[in-house]
């Protein structure tokens, strides 16, 4: 396996050792304001998969880098980073904002006649044809900070520390801009299996809104409904990881016409 370049190390976070040749890679896209660190414990629970967290610039160890505020240049740069390894088998998982980024990434690969993912897993984000509400915070009297406090998911220690909150808000604002300025309506859906994870108590992206992902593929669509809110608790996240492992096994099974080699 080739040694990763410095650019690849910035974008692609592996929290386990090198994967054996032929292993399916799972590219994982974090939610708005988050980082690839949310996938740190996934490799131990998906030992047969090469879990790679995609780290967008402007956060964590890339905090000093310029943040992307639009989808198109973000996806374009990611394609350039991944181009040397696009011949390998991979799938994508995205949580909230990450679901939209993974979807846009898959479409951009197809538009360029480049190898795309064998499956797409999405969580906590309604189908792309629906308004995701990423712009609504701009109409609030309490602004983005009020939006953050209402959504939940941000550690109380961050909300209580003015310096930490001040560092988070510009990252989140850029991420929400990526969503709110993205106006893309593909004429042809993807042709890969799409599996959605819907949170039963998610006011932003509950089961009805997650079910809209079925219109984004001409292949199989399936969905799990989890007993949690927008930010998955540890038990629900464990179910997500287990379901991804089983679904990938089904997708890649030769008996199902999959891509197993």
C-alpha positions as CSV (number, residue, x, y, z in Angstrom):
1,X,0.0,0.0,0.0
2,X,1.4,3.4,-1.0
3,X,2.3,5.8,1.8
4,X,-0.3,8.5,2.2
5,X,0.6,12.0,1.1
6,X,0.4,14.9,3.6
7,X,-2.7,16.1,1.9
8,X,-4.3,12.7,2.2
9,X,-3.4,12.6,5.9
10,X,-5.1,15.9,6.5
11,X,-8.3,14.8,4.8
12,X,-8.5,11.1,5.5
13,X,-8.3,9.8,9.1
14,X,-7.6,6.2,9.8
15,X,-7.9,5.2,13.5
16,X,-6.6,1.7,12.9
17,X,-3.7,0.1,11.1
18,X,-3.5,-0.4,7.3
19,X,-6.3,-2.5,5.9
20,X,-5.5,-5.7,4.0
21,X,-5.7,-5.5,0.2
22,X,-9.2,-6.0,-1.1
23,X,-10.9,-4.6,2.0
24,X,-13.9,-2.4,1.4
25,X,-13.4,1.2,2.6
26,X,-16.1,3.0,4.3
27,X,-15.7,6.8,3.9
28,X,-17.5,8.5,6.9
29,X,-18.7,12.1,6.7
30,X,-19.3,14.0,9.9
31,X,-22.2,16.3,10.8
32,X,-22.1,20.1,10.7
33,X,-19.7,21.5,13.3
34,X,-18.2,18.0,14.0
35,X,-15.1,16.3,13.0
36,X,-13.8,12.9,11.9
37,X,-13.1,12.1,15.5
38,X,-16.7,10.9,15.9
39,X,-15.7,7.8,14.0
40,X,-12.6,7.0,16.1
41,X,-14.1,3.9,17.8
42,X,-15.8,2.5,14.6
43,X,-12.9,0.4,13.3
44,X,-13.0,-1.8,16.4
45,X,-16.7,-2.5,15.7
46,X,-16.2,-3.0,12.0
47,X,-13.0,-5.1,11.8
48,X,-13.7,-6.3,8.3
49,X,-14.1,-2.8,6.9
50,X,-11.5,-0.1,6.3
51,X,-13.1,2.8,8.2
52,X,-11.9,6.2,7.1
53,X,-13.2,9.5,8.6
54,X,-13.2,12.4,6.2
55,X,-11.9,15.5,8.0
56,X,-13.2,18.8,6.5
57,X,-10.8,21.7,6.8
58,X,-11.3,24.3,9.5
59,X,-11.7,22.0,12.5
60,X,-9.8,19.7,14.9
61,X,-6.2,19.3,13.6
62,X,-7.2,21.4,10.5
63,X,-8.5,24.3,12.6
64,X,-6.1,26.9,11.0
65,X,-7.1,25.9,7.4
66,X,-9.7,27.8,5.5
67,X,-13.2,26.4,5.8
68,X,-15.3,25.5,2.8
69,X,-18.6,27.4,2.7
70,X,-19.9,25.9,-0.6
71,X,-20.5,22.3,-1.6
72,X,-19.0,22.3,-5.1
73,X,-15.4,23.3,-4.2
74,X,-15.5,21.0,-1.2
75,X,-16.4,18.0,-3.3
76,X,-14.0,18.9,-6.0
77,X,-11.1,19.0,-3.6
78,X,-12.1,15.7,-2.0
79,X,-12.2,14.1,-5.4
80,X,-8.7,15.3,-6.1
81,X,-7.5,13.9,-2.7
82,X,-9.1,10.5,-3.3
83,X,-8.4,10.2,-7.1
84,X,-5.4,7.9,-6.6
85,X,-7.4,5.4,-4.7
86,X,-10.8,5.5,-6.5
87,X,-10.2,2.2,-8.1
88,X,-10.6,0.5,-4.8
89,X,-14.1,-0.7,-3.6
90,X,-15.7,1.8,-1.2
91,X,-19.0,2.8,0.4
92,X,-20.0,6.1,2.0
93,X,-21.7,7.0,5.3
94,X,-22.9,10.5,6.2
95,X,-24.5,11.9,9.3
96,X,-26.7,14.9,9.0
97,X,-24.7,17.4,6.9
98,X,-22.4,14.5,6.1
99,X,-25.2,12.7,4.3
100,X,-25.7,15.5,1.9
101,X,-21.9,15.8,1.3
102,X,-21.7,12.0,0.6
103,X,-24.6,12.2,-1.8
104,X,-23.1,15.2,-3.7
105,X,-19.7,13.4,-3.7
106,X,-21.3,10.3,-5.3
107,X,-23.0,12.4,-8.0
108,X,-19.9,14.3,-8.7
109,X,-17.9,11.1,-9.3
110,X,-20.6,9.9,-11.7
111,X,-20.6,13.2,-13.6
112,X,-16.8,12.8,-14.1
113,X,-17.1,9.1,-15.1
114,X,-15.0,8.1,-12.1
115,X,-15.6,5.0,-9.9
116,X,-18.2,5.7,-7.3
117,X,-19.4,4.1,-4.1
118,X,-21.0,0.6,-4.0
119,X,-23.5,1.8,-1.4
120,X,-24.6,4.9,0.4
121,X,-25.6,5.1,4.1
122,X,-27.3,8.2,5.4
123,X,-28.5,9.3,8.8
124,X,-30.2,12.3,10.4
125,X,-30.8,14.2,7.2
126,X,-34.0,14.3,5.1
127,X,-33.9,13.5,1.4
128,X,-32.0,16.0,-0.7
129,X,-35.2,17.1,-2.4
130,X,-36.4,18.5,0.9
131,X,-35.5,21.8,2.5
132,X,-33.1,20.9,5.3
133,X,-33.7,24.2,7.2
134,X,-30.0,24.9,7.3
135,X,-30.7,28.6,6.8
136,X,-33.3,29.1,9.5
137,X,-30.9,30.1,12.2
138,X,-30.4,33.4,10.3
139,X,-34.0,34.5,11.1
140,X,-33.6,33.8,14.9
141,X,-33.3,36.7,17.4
142,X,-30.7,34.6,19.2
143,X,-28.8,33.7,16.0
144,X,-26.6,30.7,15.6
145,X,-25.8,30.4,19.2
146,X,-29.5,29.9,20.0
147,X,-29.8,27.4,17.2
148,X,-26.9,25.4,18.6
149,X,-28.4,25.4,22.1
150,X,-31.8,24.3,20.8
151,X,-30.5,21.5,18.6
152,X,-28.6,19.8,21.4
153,X,-25.6,17.5,20.8
154,X,-23.0,20.1,21.8
155,X,-21.3,19.2,25.1
156,X,-22.4,21.4,28.1
157,X,-18.7,22.2,28.7
158,X,-18.5,23.8,25.3
159,X,-21.7,25.8,25.7
160,X,-20.5,27.0,29.1
161,X,-17.1,28.2,27.9
162,X,-17.3,31.4,25.9
163,X,-13.9,30.7,24.2
164,X,-14.9,27.2,23.0
165,X,-18.3,28.3,21.8
166,X,-16.7,31.2,19.9
167,X,-14.4,28.7,18.2
168,X,-17.3,26.4,17.3
169,X,-19.7,28.9,15.8
170,X,-17.7,30.0,12.7
171,X,-17.1,26.3,11.9
172,X,-20.8,25.6,12.1
173,X,-21.7,28.7,10.1
174,X,-19.5,27.6,7.3
175,X,-20.9,24.0,7.3
176,X,-24.5,25.3,7.3
177,X,-23.6,27.5,4.4
178,X,-22.4,24.5,2.5
179,X,-25.9,23.1,2.8
180,X,-28.0,26.3,2.3
181,X,-26.2,27.4,-0.8
182,X,-26.2,24.0,-2.5
183,X,-28.9,24.0,-5.2
184,X,-28.4,20.7,-7.1
185,X,-31.2,18.7,-8.7
186,X,-29.8,15.7,-10.6
187,X,-31.8,14.5,-13.5
188,X,-30.9,10.9,-12.9
189,X,-30.9,9.3,-9.4
190,X,-28.0,7.2,-8.2
191,X,-27.9,3.5,-9.1
192,X,-26.5,2.1,-5.9
193,X,-28.2,0.8,-2.7
194,X,-29.2,3.5,-0.2
195,X,-29.8,2.6,3.4
196,X,-31.2,5.3,5.7
197,X,-31.1,5.5,9.5
198,X,-34.0,7.6,10.9
199,X,-34.3,8.7,14.5
200,X,-37.8,8.3,15.9
201,X,-37.6,11.5,17.9
202,X,-35.8,13.6,15.4
203,X,-37.8,16.8,14.7
204,X,-35.5,17.7,11.9
205,X,-35.2,14.4,10.0
206,X,-37.6,11.9,11.3
207,X,-38.7,8.7,9.5
208,X,-41.0,10.5,7.0
209,X,-38.3,12.8,5.9
210,X,-35.6,10.1,5.8
211,X,-37.9,8.0,3.6
212,X,-37.5,10.6,0.9
213,X,-34.1,9.1,0.2
214,X,-35.8,6.3,-1.7
215,X,-36.3,8.7,-4.5
216,X,-32.5,9.2,-4.8
217,X,-31.7,5.8,-6.2
218,X,-32.9,3.3,-8.8
219,X,-31.5,0.5,-6.8
220,X,-32.6,-0.9,-3.4
221,X,-33.7,1.4,-0.6
222,X,-34.0,0.3,3.1
223,X,-34.3,2.1,6.4
224,X,-33.8,1.4,10.1
225,X,-35.8,3.5,12.6
226,X,-33.9,4.1,15.9
227,X,-35.4,5.1,19.3
228,X,-33.4,8.3,19.7
229,X,-33.2,11.9,18.7
230,X,-31.2,13.8,16.0
231,X,-27.9,13.1,17.8
232,X,-27.7,9.3,18.1
233,X,-27.0,7.9,21.6
234,X,-24.3,5.2,22.0
235,X,-26.8,2.3,21.8
236,X,-28.3,3.6,18.6
237,X,-24.9,4.3,17.1
238,X,-23.9,0.7,17.8
239,X,-27.0,-0.4,15.9
240,X,-26.0,1.8,13.0
241,X,-22.5,0.3,12.9
242,X,-23.9,-3.3,13.1
243,X,-26.4,-2.6,10.3
244,X,-23.7,-1.1,8.0
245,X,-21.6,-4.2,8.5
246,X,-24.5,-6.5,7.7
247,X,-25.7,-4.4,4.7
248,X,-22.3,-4.2,3.2
249,X,-22.0,-8.0,3.5
250,X,-25.3,-8.3,1.6
251,X,-24.4,-5.7,-1.1
252,X,-21.0,-7.4,-1.8
253,X,-22.3,-11.0,-1.7
254,X,-21.7,-12.7,-5.0
255,X,-25.1,-14.5,-4.6
256,X,-26.8,-11.1,-4.6
257,X,-24.9,-9.9,-7.7
258,X,-22.6,-7.8,-5.5
259,X,-19.1,-6.7,-6.0
260,X,-17.2,-9.1,-3.9
261,X,-13.8,-10.1,-5.3
